[in-house]
């Protein structure tokens, strides 16, 4: 496939050019049958300016200087699908690390090279490839493994065989990273390298099976992290990254099956989202637990060997795993792959005279669209005694009500939890006795993974309007000063922010806000805690701070040299400016201008654009909304980054008039933007609203727009679920809850 291109990535200096064609953009670049079930070997030739370096799927064979520029020819690839063809060209710096098992070259902009942790990135890719070779029993399937840190890249990573692209913004830290940031970068690397087998070597036949590559890459990344770094608590990270997101979408009326019917590849963008990225790996964990580690691994090895350099479907996968498991997995697939929605497990605990009289799990679908039959669930029940002794009981649930007879007559527990170690894919609603106990003792639960999941279970009750958000906020404020788990702290602070800014009725929010601000600022300045915990507190403080004293304090911080005990760097400086803009601080425009003069980098220009979007005035909102459609020079990465500021909760009265026009524009957005933009667009406009008026507007839109394509209607329903919950929670808890 000879081709010549010369382009540049907007807003970067010096210029670079990257081309990624997922899911179905190859036909826009060269003539082809652009579908994943047609594979071919590819030979690429690029003509670029002299002095540029090019990287593509194949290895460089030769480069020749000509009157037209530098002509670089690449080696023929193995058989790959068209969406995996990619190249990057520009004045890249090249870095290699010594002592790796694979020869890996990292390409980065010369202007950012000093900030790149190249050795760590290369070694993480090398570790992943080596581990996966052993796990799958198959050598690395392509003749090279190079990585590109691509500026303004719209995804975290993309698994092009031989040339993995990673987002420069997410991989180059401009200030000291926190543990979740470091683990997130590693997880992305493991995910993309896992794709070399699941997605590149064996490719789904059609994008209706998108989960087959994305779900597996995420799940294998967690297995890899657990094996390579047991101290990282990979399964706790997996829970935090996947379950809340999956449950939020799968518990909505807009959910879909894991296998999503796709009539035309023009609609493939809509299949990307939480169902394939978060639910799919979660149900794979359930499948792994069901069949056991040995059968799961043997099945994957069989699947890869049967379909290498070819295509497969989800049924091929289950058939391969079923062979060593010695059981049919078709019924499991019908429930977890073809059926939309998820189960909810309600704990029912009856205690008499200090002993368990009856314990049952009652299963129901989260939404009626799932149908009435129960899911088959393999889980682990945890019973915690008053002395802190844990008993774990494996359970198989196949009916609407499962009575656990072996608990009858035992001493009353401190609490019970029906999804110990997170094997089940189901929202677990705690019984009132367990809730009351955990409100007293959750901080004393020693196992950090269990403690994390219990906090998550309490949050699920808040989202179901079964537990007051005020009680949850009070509990978090009480426990935060003593919590030492950095990943859990980050999760708690995220929920605290949502509860305070959205779930609390205005009068309750105003009453709680000073305590929230004080607790967070105290945590940010606590020199006795690790940096990551201090930084997480500071970031949360920025998100909720709204009282005038804190606004004044925030503005003064830009004259400081340290924050949370660390040097004050550009990302945090910009976060402060953006928050001041959102709050409408009088000094904000001047501070933004000063920061622009201070940070003249391309990243500084992007962050200034993001900050201006947050300004709470009608003209700003009108200008930005118009630019999102009319400005063809606007980088999509810039637009995406600005959406949350544009839709900040402080501006919801100003942005409410744009809610329906934003929804009306969805067909245009789908045609003209990249994969994840549709979800980001809908989510930001709906998450930026909390009012009954917004709820009414969205419902009216859905009723009136019968012509809206089903995939887009589902996206709206998914995002609207959070707005519906917010309104419902505010109505249920509009007055102060009694203290416990």
Order of alpha helices (4+ residues) and beta strands (2+ residues): beta-beta-beta-beta-beta-beta-beta-beta-beta-beta-alpha-beta-beta-beta-alpha-alpha-beta-alpha-alpha-alpha-alpha-alpha-beta-alpha-alpha-beta-beta-beta-beta-beta-beta-beta-alpha-alpha-alpha-alpha-alpha-alpha-alpha-beta-beta-alpha-alpha-alpha-alpha-alpha-alpha-alpha-alpha-alpha-alpha
